[in-house]
Amino acid sequence: MTPRSRRTPVVVAAFVAAALTVSACTGGGTEGSPAPGAEQGSTTSAPTTSAPRTSAPTVTRPSDTGDPAPSTQSPSPDAGPLPVGAYAVSAGHPTAVAAGMEVLAAGGTAVDAAVATAFAVSVAEPFASGLGGGGAALVHELGEEPVAYDYREVVAQDGRIPSSGVGVPGFVAGMERLHSDHGELAWADVVAPAVRLAEEGVPTTALLAGQLAAGAGRIEQGARGAFFPDGQALQEGEPLVQAELGETLRAVAAEGAAVVYEDALAGSLTAVDGIDAASLAAYSVATPDPVTGEVGPFTVVGAAAPLTGVTLVQMLQMAASLGATESPPGSADFVDAVTVSWLRARQDLLTEVGDPAFVDVPLDELTDAERNADKVEGTVPPWPSTSGAQEGEGNTTHLTVVDAEGTVVSMTNTLTNFWGSGQEVGGFFLNDQLRRFELGQGSANAPEAGKRSLSYSSPTIVADDEGRPVLGLGSPGGARIPGVLTQVVLAWAFHGDSLQEAVDHPRSHQADGVLVIEPLPHGAAEALTARGYTVSQDPPFSLYFGSVQALEVDYEAGEVRGAEDDRRAGTFEVDTP
């Protein structure tokens, strides 16, 4: 099937959140000031059907508060038309989407909005990401080469991994570096929505209530107050107020990352096994070249090693060579091609990929389409067990932002497992990222001081044959992430599917000798069984297949489109300057 260069829009998904006013925090930075330590550099309706719209809606969002709405900075009359006639945010929580949209409406860049969204979602979903964790981001400005940021956790300077798996966190350093490089609004204004959410509270979602119930045993006793008032877990709809986190965020808004890595909060962090003053002082954000690979007329831009950008490129190239661009999504042939690709690419991930600051990763070979096609030529099931992969329930949160200038940001943040290590400092939870050093077969992913581990996170951008970023996406879901993104990109790029249709297609993943599937079209599961697969429609735990947060850009139509993945509570919003 011929890949499509233009796609039909879908309606904008609804979000349920109070409007957030972007204002500097009390005691925060001065209006218009740069980040500390940095140089200056409406109502929507949810889709009721997947039927396409004929045009992207214009969204007007009145403030639900008594505060004045932020002013919108429009281009001057002689500035010419903007490259994109809209801007958008897609994230795992509606209040985080609202925070990002407010920043864009106030004249912020896509990176300003991504930072605001990331801080906000860490408040609304403290079990998945936050100041005690890390992440990675891709930034692709229209007409420029994409750049990658890795601000994930590292092993302390003594080279030791504590039993908790806690690594030196990088989230705040990463947000500050991104803002310094690409932001325009004052740092305090970008952090302000998260401060307000922490202090004024957000409604407890069904997802948060479920994670409180499931993770109660993992949360240390001293961290339970905001989540277990009167000893009982918050229920859906009850307000989550995090006063201590709000105080920490105010300090971050006023003083920047130094609060975490040098000042008072650093003193509290050094009481945690696995974190020390020297390691905090030595922490730096990595800016490796992103992974790129050609898939049909598209260039896939993936997160640098030791994340799974290389695995995603391999899977797409392998699956295409096995006919997945011709076989309908959800068919036995399509699932078979994706599964073969995952199992073969996974072998390379576990043996060849590590932190490029410590390991020579053969990226040119691993992203060569002809070599990848040769690796899967003639392969047949049944497949070996994937035991030993330590897949677990590792979960993250993803967000994608597009601004009217055509900049696309794809960002994945995480504590690794829900609630991370369960340890809390300053109102936020600390990661257990260093457990990911258990992945791998050989020395590539062996721990060393200052090293980053393998991880399945995979923020992704797809560029068209003119080099323009046309799709940003990512997902939580641990080891399922590369396969989930492979299935969505194939459906969107090669089967004429709208982004919503691509996200809605049933998903599959092979682990421990079992092919776990969502309900497939009639006869597909039986055909896979006949091919030698052990098929199960019973995922080993809830939220197994993640939740894709994605936005696509149509430059000719001047539109940005998104999709809602109802596997979780994520949503998106589009507006016009």
C-alpha positions as semicolon CSV with decimal commas, in nm:
position;residue;x (nm);y (nm);z (nm)
1;M;0,000;0,000;0,000
2;T;0,128;0,347;-0,084
3;P;0,203;0,562;0,222
4;R;-0,010;0,869;0,263
5;S;0,136;1,217;0,276
6;R;-0,188;1,382;0,385
7;R;-0,435;1,260;0,643
8;T;-0,791;1,340;0,737
9;P;-0,846;1,529;1,065
10;V;-1,026;1,391;1,365
11;V;-1,220;1,596;1,615
12;V;-1,046;1,745;1,915
13;A;-1,083;1,539;2,230
14;A;-1,236;1,685;2,541
15;F;-1,055;1,752;2,862
16;V;-1,214;1,800;3,200
17;A;-1,012;2,052;3,398
18;A;-1,034;2,398;3,543
19;A;-0,847;2,662;3,347
20;L;-0,505;2,741;3,482
21;T;-0,374;3,094;3,490
22;V;-0,008;3,131;3,412
23;S;0,132;3,369;3,670
24;A;0,459;3,399;3,851
25;C;0,474;3,225;4,186
26;T;0,469;3,434;4,500
27;G;0,832;3,475;4,592
28;G;0,927;3,342;4,247
29;G;1,127;3,494;3,968
30;T;1,075;3,836;3,825
31;E;0,841;3,867;3,529
32;G;1,037;3,830;3,209
33;S;1,344;3,695;3,389
34;P;1,531;3,392;3,255
35;A;1,558;3,064;3,440
36;P;1,802;3,081;3,731
37;G;2,148;3,009;3,601
38;A;2,030;3,038;3,238
39;E;2,090;3,290;2,967
40;Q;1,794;3,461;2,808
41;G;1,738;3,284;2,514
42;S;-1,248;2,697;2,529
43;T;-1,476;2,434;2,518
44;T;-1,392;2,115;2,329
45;S;-1,606;1,813;2,256
46;A;-1,502;1,451;2,288
47;P;-1,516;1,237;1,976
48;T;-1,822;1,019;1,955
49;T;-1,708;0,852;1,635
50;S;-1,389;0,797;1,440
51;A;-1,542;0,960;1,134
52;P;-1,315;1,239;1,011
53;R;-1,394;1,605;1,022
54;T;-1,350;1,828;0,720
55;S;-1,148;2,088;0,910
56;A;-0,974;2,135;1,241
57;P;-1,190;2,313;1,500
58;T;-1,094;2,646;1,648
59;V;-1,110;2,621;2,025
60;T;-1,201;2,905;2,258
61;R;-1,138;2,837;2,625
62;P;-1,277;3,093;2,871
63;S;-1,124;3,098;3,216
64;D;-1,321;2,918;3,485
65;T;-1,151;3,118;3,756
66;G;-1,176;3,476;3,864
67;D;-0,820;3,537;3,755
68;P;-0,750;3,728;3,435
69;A;-0,652;3,514;3,141
70;P;-0,296;3,548;3,018
71;S;-0,242;3,771;2,721
72;T;-0,189;3,601;2,388
73;Q;0,115;3,714;2,194
74;S;0,018;3,731;1,828
75;P;0,264;3,785;1,546
76;S;0,296;4,136;1,411
77;P;0,102;4,208;1,089
78;D;0,420;4,208;0,878
79;A;0,557;3,887;1,033
80;G;0,381;3,672;0,774
81;P;0,175;3,360;0,837
82;L;0,290;3,111;1,098
83;P;0,419;2,779;0,960
84;V;0,139;2,597;1,142
85;G;-0,201;2,751;1,199
86;A;-0,252;2,585;1,536
87;Y;-0,081;2,459;1,850
88;A;-0,158;2,161;2,069
89;V;-0,071;1,955;2,377
90;S;-0,129;1,584;2,433
91;A;-0,061;1,437;2,778
92;G;-0,170;1,175;3,027
93;H;-0,381;1,407;3,243
94;P;-0,627;1,684;3,146
95;T;-0,495;1,936;3,397
96;A;-0,148;1,894;3,253
97;V;-0,285;1,954;2,903
98;A;-0,452;2,271;3,034
99;A;-0,124;2,391;3,185
100;G;0,062;2,347;2,859
101;M;-0,210;2,515;2,656
102;E;-0,210;2,818;2,885
103;V;0,164;2,856;2,835
104;L;0,125;2,835;2,456
105;A;-0,157;3,090;2,465
106;A;0,071;3,323;2,661
107;G;0,327;3,316;2,381
108;G;0,544;3,033;2,507
109;T;0,733;2,795;2,283
110;A;0,662;2,425;2,250
111;V;0,942;2,364;2,498
112;D;0,798;2,616;2,746
113;A;0,469;2,429;2,722
114;A;0,633;2,087;2,748
115;V;0,815;2,188;3,067
116;A;0,494;2,329;3,217
117;T;0,304;2,015;3,118
118;A;0,573;1,789;3,264
119;F;0,573;1,967;3,600
120;A;0,191;1,968;3,605
121;V;0,152;1,600;3,524
122;S;0,405;1,517;3,798
123;V;0,163;1,681;4,042
124;A;-0,150;1,518;3,904
125;E;0,010;1,174;3,864
126;P;0,286;1,163;4,128
127;F;0,311;0,786;4,094
128;A;0,445;0,800;3,736
129;S;0,695;1,088;3,712
130;G;0,832;1,382;3,901
131;L;1,122;1,567;4,056
132;G;1,271;1,244;4,191
133;G;1,288;1,078;3,852
134;G;1,414;1,150;3,507
135;G;1,329;1,135;3,141
136;A;1,420;1,211;2,785
137;A;1,299;1,450;2,518
138;L;1,330;1,521;2,148
139;V;1,295;1,874;2,011
140;H;1,251;1,922;1,637
141;E;1,224;2,282;1,524
142;L;1,097;2,330;1,170
143;G;1,394;2,375;0,936
144;E;1,646;2,253;1,196
145;E;1,798;1,920;1,285
146;P;1,626;1,739;1,575
147;V;1,806;1,740;1,910
148;A;1,786;1,494;2,199
149;Y;1,806;1,543;2,575
150;D;1,867;1,262;2,824
151;Y;1,811;1,369;3,184
152;R;1,759;1,024;3,326
153;E;1,898;0,896;3,652
154;V;2,263;0,792;3,687
155;V;2,464;0,571;3,918
156;A;2,624;0,761;4,207
157;Q;2,994;0,840;4,203
158;D;3,079;0,540;4,419
159;G;2,943;0,310;4,146
160;R;2,713;0,129;4,387
161;I;2,348;0,043;4,321
162;P;2,138;0,056;4,640
163;S;1,884;-0,214;4,710
164;S;1,607;0,038;4,639
165;G;1,735;0,100;4,286
166;V;1,746;0,477;4,345
167;G;1,964;0,674;4,106
168;V;2,066;1,039;4,108
169;P;1,755;1,213;3,968
170;G;1,771;1,431;3,657
171;F;1,418;1,567;3,604
172;V;1,467;1,923;3,730
173;A;1,807;1,958;3,563
174;G;1,651;1,839;3,239
175;M;1,360;2,081;3,256
176;E;1,594;2,372;3,329
177;R;1,829;2,279;3,042
178;L;1,544;2,246;2,793
179;H;1,401;2,581;2,903
180;S;1,743;2,747;2,884
181;D;1,799;2,619;2,530
182;H;1,452;2,669;2,383
183;G;1,227;2,862;2,623
184;E;1,106;3,221;2,599
185;L;0,874;3,272;2,895
186;A;1,013;3,333;3,244
187;W;1,104;3,011;3,427
188;A;0,877;3,101;3,719
189;D;0,580;3,141;3,484
190;V;0,642;2,799;3,335
191;V;0,654;2,627;3,676
192;A;0,362;2,831;3,816
193;P;0,074;2,604;3,701
194;A;0,228;2,306;3,883
195;V;0,262;2,512;4,201
196;R;-0,106;2,601;4,189
197;L;-0,211;2,242;4,123
198;A;-0,007;2,116;4,418
199;E;-0,134;2,382;4,659
200;E;-0,496;2,406;4,548
201;G;-0,538;2,040;4,465
202;V;-0,650;1,828;4,172
203;P;-0,935;1,576;4,169
204;T;-0,825;1,219;4,226
205;T;-0,870;1,023;3,905
206;A;-0,975;0,661;3,885
207;L;-0,618;0,582;3,777
208;L;-0,465;0,752;4,083
209;A;-0,717;0,587;4,315
210;G;-0,633;0,251;4,163
211;Q;-0,260;0,306;4,202
212;L;-0,304;0,411;4,564
213;A;-0,489;0,088;4,631
214;A;-0,240;-0,126;4,439
215;G;0,073;0,050;4,560
216;A;-0,009;0,120;4,923
217;G;0,251;-0,127;5,039
218;R;0,524;0,041;4,833
219;I;0,474;0,394;4,969
220;E;0,682;0,456;5,280
221;Q;0,482;0,552;5,587
222;G;0,608;0,909;5,607
223;A;0,493;0,984;5,252
224;R;0,133;0,871;5,295
225;G;-0,024;1,182;5,449
226;A;-0,148;1,361;5,136
227;F;-0,266;1,036;4,980
228;F;-0,414;0,861;5,283
229;P;-0,590;1,132;5,487
230;D;-0,725;0,984;5,810
231;G;-0,550;0,662;5,712
232;Q;-0,775;0,597;5,412
233;A;-0,668;0,616;5,050
234;L;-0,814;0,899;4,845
235;Q;-1,113;0,798;4,638
236;E;-1,198;0,908;4,286
237;G;-1,311;1,270;4,281
238;E;-1,159;1,366;4,617
239;P;-0,907;1,652;4,606
240;L;-0,537;1,568;4,619
241;V;-0,360;1,858;4,792
242;Q;0,019;1,833;4,819
243;A;0,136;2,122;5,036
244;E;0,492;1,998;5,078
245;L;0,533;1,944;4,705
246;G;0,391;2,291;4,645
247;E;0,655;2,439;4,874
248;T;0,929;2,251;4,689
249;L;0,797;2,367;4,352
250;R;0,792;2,727;4,473
251;A;1,158;2,694;4,561
252;V;1,232;2,542;4,220
253;A;1,042;2,825;4,050
254;A;1,243;3,084;4,243
255;E;1,591;2,929;4,234
256;G;1,591;2,668;3,958
257;A;1,771;2,336;3,963
258;A;2,022;2,455;4,222
259;V;1,758;2,383;4,486
260;V;1,783;2,013;4,404
261;Y;2,151;1,976;4,322
262;E;2,323;2,227;4,553
263;D;2,099;2,384;4,817
264;A;1,865;2,287;5,101
265;L;1,678;2,011;4,919
266;A;2,007;1,853;4,821
267;G;2,079;1,808;5,191
268;S;1,762;1,604;5,229
269;L;1,836;1,398;4,920
270;T;2,180;1,298;5,049
271;A;2,011;1,117;5,337
272;V;1,880;0,866;5,079
273;D;2,094;0,561;5,015
274;G;2,235;0,590;4,662
275;I;2,250;0,972;4,649
276;D;2,537;1,185;4,778
277;A;2,646;1,548;4,749
278;A;2,928;1,478;4,504
279;S;2,697;1,285;4,272
280;L;2,435;1,561;4,279
281;A;2,700;1,823;4,202
282;A;2,840;1,613;3,917
283;Y;2,503;1,550;3,750
284;S;2,472;1,681;3,395
285;V;2,212;1,652;3,122
286;A;2,331;1,452;2,821
287;T;2,264;1,578;2,468
288;P;2,354;1,286;2,241
289;D;2,258;1,275;1,875
290;P;1,914;1,122;1,834
291;V;1,877;0,791;1,652
292;T;1,742;0,824;1,298
293;G;1,633;0,567;1,044
294;E;1,453;0,560;0,711
295;V;1,119;0,380;0,688
296;G;0,959;0,426;0,347
297;P;0,944;0,800;0,272
298;F;0,967;0,889;0,642
299;T;1,259;0,950;0,874
300;V;1,198;0,816;1,223
301;V;1,374;1,017;1,494
302;G;1,418;0,821;1,814
303;A;1,567;0,873;2,156
304;A;1,939;0,807;2,176
305;A;2,082;0,493;2,334
306;P;2,048;0,352;2,591
307;L;1,678;0,418;2,527
308;T;1,486;0,222;2,264
309;G;1,488;0,465;1,973
310;V;1,720;0,222;1,793
311;T;1,485;-0,067;1,875
312;L;1,188;0,121;1,729
313;V;1,375;0,198;1,406
314;Q;1,479;-0,166;1,379
315;M;1,127;-0,291;1,440
316;L;0,976;-0,060;1,180
317;Q;1,234;-0,156;0,918
318;M;1,204;-0,527;0,994
319;A;0,824;-0,524;1,003
320;A;0,813;-0,336;0,672
321;S;1,039;-0,597;0,513
322;L;0,806;-0,870;0,641
323;G;0,501;-0,710;0,479
324;A;0,346;-0,514;0,766
325;T;0,303;-0,213;0,536
326;E;0,072;-0,426;0,320
327;S;-0,105;-0,642;0,582
328;P;-0,402;-0,476;0,758
329;P;-0,339;-0,380;1,123
330;G;-0,481;-0,647;1,351
331;S;-0,446;-0,923;1,091
332;A;-0,245;-1,235;1,165
333;D;0,021;-1,133;0,912
334;F;0,056;-0,786;1,065
335;V;0,084;-0,918;1,423
336;D;0,326;-1,187;1,312
337;A;0,553;-0,930;1,140
338;V;0,556;-0,700;1,442
339;T;0,622;-0,990;1,680
340;V;0,913;-1,126;1,476
341;S;1,056;-0,774;1,461
342;W;1,032;-0,725;1,836
343;L;1,199;-1,053;1,924
344;R;1,486;-0,995;1,682
345;A;1,538;-0,628;1,772
346;R;1,521;-0,718;2,139
347;Q;1,822;-0,946;2,098
348;D;2,027;-0,651;1,976
349;L;1,890;-0,429;2,254
350;L;2,000;-0,670;2,525
351;T;2,345;-0,741;2,379
352;E;2,458;-0,429;2,191
353;V;2,297;-0,124;2,349
354;G;2,427;0,071;2,647
355;D;2,510;0,424;2,753
356;P;2,708;0,569;2,458
357;A;2,928;0,762;2,701
358;F;3,061;0,422;2,814
359;V;2,985;0,181;2,528
360;D;3,041;0,190;2,153
361;V;2,690;0,123;2,017
362;P;2,692;0,019;1,647
363;L;2,408;0,251;1,550
364;D;2,487;0,265;1,178
365;E;2,457;-0,111;1,157
366;L;2,152;-0,136;1,383
367;T;1,956;0,122;1,180
368;D;2,053;-0,006;0,835
369;A;1,729;-0,109;0,663
370;E;1,888;-0,373;0,439
371;R;2,073;-0,538;0,727
372;N;1,759;-0,538;0,939
373;A;1,561;-0,699;0,657
374;D;1,828;-0,969;0,631
375;K;1,807;-1,037;1,004
376;V;1,442;-1,147;0,981
377;E;1,443;-1,308;0,638
378;G;1,314;-1,663;0,655
379;T;1,237;-1,658;1,029
380;V;0,955;-1,879;1,150
381;P;0,787;-1,941;1,487
382;P;0,764;-2,081;1,750
383;W;0,968;-1,819;1,932
384;P;1,192;-1,866;2,234
385;S;1,084;-1,745;2,574
386;T;1,167;-1,385;2,660
387;S;1,218;-1,471;3,024
388;G;1,498;-1,281;3,193
389;A;1,398;-0,952;3,031
390;Q;1,277;-0,811;3,364
391;E;0,983;-0,652;3,184
392;G;0,770;-0,586;3,491
393;E;0,516;-0,309;3,514
394;G;0,765;-0,033;3,440
395;N;0,555;0,269;3,356
396;T;0,606;0,625;3,251
397;T;0,414;0,926;3,132
398;H;0,445;1,077;2,787
399;L;0,356;1,416;2,644
400;T;0,372;1,570;2,299
401;V;0,355;1,942;2,215
402;V;0,337;2,130;1,884
403;D;0,357;2,509;1,862
404;A;0,245;2,738;1,580
405;E;0,606;2,775;1,462
406;G;0,613;2,404;1,377
407;T;0,832;2,290;1,666
408;V;0,746;1,941;1,791
409;V;0,848;1,817;2,136
410;S;0,819;1,451;2,231
411;M;0,897;1,384;2,599
412;T;0,879;1,077;2,821
413;N;0,931;1,107;3,198
414;T;0,930;0,835;3,460
415;L;1,001;0,706;3,808
416;T;1,046;0,365;3,636
417;N;0,789;0,162;3,829
418;F;0,477;0,325;3,971
419;W;0,575;0,514;4,289
420;G;0,941;0,449;4,203
421;S;1,125;0,325;4,508
422;G;0,841;0,439;4,735
423;Q;1,076;0,682;4,912
424;E;0,973;1,047;4,939
425;V;1,169;1,371;4,984
426;G;1,024;1,720;4,963
427;G;0,680;1,591;4,868
428;F;0,795;1,391;4,564
429;F;0,887;1,027;4,512
430;L;1,228;0,891;4,422
431;N;1,290;0,660;4,129
432;D;1,401;0,299;4,112
433;Q;1,558;0,341;3,767
434;L;1,882;0,158;3,848
435;R;1,689;-0,168;3,853
436;R;1,712;-0,144;3,474
437;F;2,075;-0,249;3,495
438;E;1,932;-0,597;3,542
439;L;1,846;-0,587;3,171
440;G;2,095;-0,711;2,919
441;Q;2,319;-1,003;2,836
442;G;2,679;-0,896;2,860
443;S;2,871;-0,588;2,963
444;A;2,700;-0,315;2,758
445;N;2,448;-0,245;3,035
446;A;2,676;-0,314;3,333
447;P;2,656;-0,040;3,598
448;E;2,935;0,216;3,642
449;A;2,959;0,547;3,822
450;G;2,769;0,814;3,629
451;K;2,620;0,565;3,383
452;R;2,264;0,559;3,253
453;S;2,088;0,224;3,221
454;L;1,890;0,068;2,942
455;S;1,527;0,175;2,949
456;Y;1,224;0,112;2,730
457;S;1,115;0,477;2,716
458;S;1,097;0,594;2,356
459;P;0,992;0,952;2,278
460;T;0,961;0,964;1,900
461;I;0,921;1,210;1,613
462;V;0,850;1,120;1,251
463;A;0,965;1,356;0,973
464;D;0,835;1,361;0,616
465;D;1,040;1,351;0,296
466;E;1,100;1,725;0,326
467;G;1,248;1,683;0,674
468;R;0,949;1,844;0,846
469;P;0,830;1,695;1,177
470;V;0,484;1,557;1,104
471;L;0,418;1,326;1,400
472;G;0,524;1,324;1,765
473;L;0,433;1,032;1,987
474;G;0,524;0,813;2,279
475;S;0,364;0,594;2,541
476;P;0,404;0,447;2,888
477;G;0,407;0,071;2,912
478;G;0,755;-0,062;2,992
479;A;0,873;-0,328;2,748
480;R;0,555;-0,291;2,544
481;I;0,652;0,063;2,435
482;P;0,857;-0,018;2,121
483;G;0,590;-0,254;1,990
484;V;0,301;-0,020;2,067
485;L;0,470;0,266;1,881
486;T;0,564;0,037;1,592
487;Q;0,202;-0,066;1,546
488;V;0,072;0,291;1,561
489;V;0,332;0,432;1,319
490;L;0,277;0,153;1,066
491;A;-0,100;0,201;1,067
492;W;-0,074;0,580;1,043
493;A;0,202;0,601;0,783
494;F;0,124;0,313;0,550
495;H;-0,242;0,216;0,582
496;G;-0,421;0,547;0,534
497;D;-0,552;0,545;0,890
498;S;-0,628;0,862;1,079
499;L;-0,423;0,908;1,393
500;Q;-0,727;0,813;1,603
501;E;-0,776;0,494;1,404
502;A;-0,408;0,406;1,436
503;V;-0,424;0,451;1,814
504;D;-0,745;0,247;1,841
505;H;-0,617;-0,064;1,663
506;P;-0,571;-0,372;1,884
507;R;-0,222;-0,422;2,024
508;S;-0,003;-0,725;2,083
509;H;0,318;-0,815;2,265
510;Q;0,521;-1,134;2,298
511;A;0,674;-1,208;2,640
512;D;0,776;-1,526;2,821
513;G;0,666;-1,740;2,527
514;V;0,312;-1,598;2,524
515;L;0,167;-1,362;2,262
516;V;-0,062;-1,129;2,457
517;I;-0,323;-0,964;2,236
518;E;-0,617;-0,732;2,256
519;P;-0,924;-0,872;2,074
520;L;-0,832;-0,909;1,706
521;P;-1,053;-0,920;1,398
522;H;-1,234;-1,249;1,342
523;G;-1,003;-1,542;1,279
524;A;-0,672;-1,364;1,346
525;A;-0,611;-1,520;1,689
526;E;-0,685;-1,866;1,554
527;A;-0,450;-1,810;1,260
528;L;-0,171;-1,705;1,497
529;T;-0,228;-2,017;1,708
530;A;-0,204;-2,228;1,393
531;R;0,133;-2,065;1,321
532;G;0,275;-2,188;1,652
533;Y;0,204;-1,898;1,886
534;T;0,066;-1,941;2,237
535;V;-0,200;-1,672;2,235
536;S;-0,361;-1,504;2,536
537;Q;-0,621;-1,227;2,553
538;D;-0,560;-1,188;2,927
539;P;-0,285;-0,931;2,996
540;P;-0,087;-1,010;3,312
541;F;-0,176;-0,673;3,467
542;S;-0,390;-0,369;3,397
543;L;-0,256;-0,080;3,186
544;Y;-0,042;-0,336;3,001
545;F;-0,056;-0,171;2,659
546;G;0,016;0,184;2,772
547;S;-0,152;0,495;2,636
548;V;-0,024;0,676;2,328
549;Q;0,000;1,056;2,343
550;A;0,042;1,174;1,985
551;L;-0,001;1,480;1,765
552;E;0,031;1,509;1,388
553;V;0,100;1,823;1,185
554;D;-0,053;1,894;0,845
555;Y;0,139;2,191;0,705
556;E;-0,068;2,222;0,390
557;A;-0,394;2,245;0,583
558;G;-0,236;2,441;0,870
559;E;-0,377;2,195;1,122
560;V;-0,263;1,992;1,420
561;R;-0,456;1,676;1,508
562;G;-0,449;1,441;1,801
563;A;-0,602;1,122;1,929
564;E;-0,737;0,995;2,258
565;D;-0,615;0,657;2,381
566;D;-0,892;0,531;2,607
567;R;-0,665;0,268;2,764
568;R;-0,589;0,542;3,019
569;A;-0,705;0,896;3,094
570;G;-0,487;1,087;2,847
571;T;-0,628;1,359;2,627
572;F;-0,526;1,649;2,403
573;E;-0,631;1,996;2,301
574;V;-0,580;2,206;1,989
575;D;-0,615;2,583;1,962
576;T;-0,522;2,861;1,718
577;P;-0,304;3,168;1,784
